[in-house]
Amino acid sequence: MKLVYLSHPFSGGNEAANRGRAERISARLSAERPDLVILNPLRCFEDYRFSYEEILEKCFALLARCDEIWMCYGWESSAGCTREFRFAQNCGICVRFLGPEYARTGEGMES
């Protein structure tokens, strides 16, 4: 069973809305792909009081254990997602991209 890290923008906007979108995408992916374990880091640290950099370091530790990272639409405008993307590339982790239509319908996976 593959472990997939879901990279979704969080800070710099409406954090509650971003957390909700990431949760809905994670739930949909889990329902559609029961062969995968979807790791949503926005959920992992919602009750913790760490600095941004401390949380990002913990995210990197989780990401290093994953088979793939799936980048949600809009990731390019997020400093955190961009850093996760570079980390995954440097570690040789498979990167996949969710298109804008996926955010609306749950479809549109690109490699």
C-alpha positions, -999 to 999 in steps of 0.1 A, spaced: 0 0 0 15 34 -11 17 63 13 8 96 -4 16 130 10 -10 156 0 6 190 -5 -21 218 -3 -16 256 3 -23 267 38 -10 300 50 -12 334 33 -50 332 28 -80 317 46 -64 290 66 -97 275 77 -109 273 41 -76 258 29 -77 232 57 -113 223 47 -104 220 10 -75 198 18 -97 176 41 -123 172 13 -97 163 -13 -81 138 11 -115 122 19 -123 119 -18 -90 104 -27 -93 79 2 -127 69 -10 -116 66 -47 -83 50 -40 -85 25 -11 -52 11 -22 -35 43 -9 -30 59 25 -34 96 20 -15 117 45 -29 152 49 -3 172 69 -28 201 74 -47 177 96 -16 163 114 -6 196 130 -39 215 135 -38 213 173 0 220 177 15 253 186 48 252 167 63 279 146 59 277 108 95 264 103 91 238 131 59 224 114 76 224 80 105 204 94 80 179 108 63 178 74 96 171 57 101 142 82 67 128 72 73 134 35 106 115 36 86 84 45 61 87 17 61 70 -17 46 99 -36 36 135 -31 4 148 -48 5 186 -54 -29 203 -51 -40 230 -75 -24 263 -66 7 248 -50 30 271 -71 18 302 -52 25 286 -18 60 289 -3 54 258 18 42 237 -11 71 248 -32 95 238 -5 78 204 -2 80 200 -40 118 207 -40 123 184 -10 105 156 -28 125 161 -60 157 161 -40 147 128 -23 136 111 -55 100 109 -44 74 106 -72 56 139 -78 20 140 -92 -2 170 -98 -39 174 -92 -55 197 -118 -79 226 -111 -109 204 -120 -100 180 -93 -105 206 -66 -141 209 -79 -150 174 -90 -123 150 -76 -111 142 -111 -81 152 -133 -49 135 -121 -19 145 -141 16 129 -138 
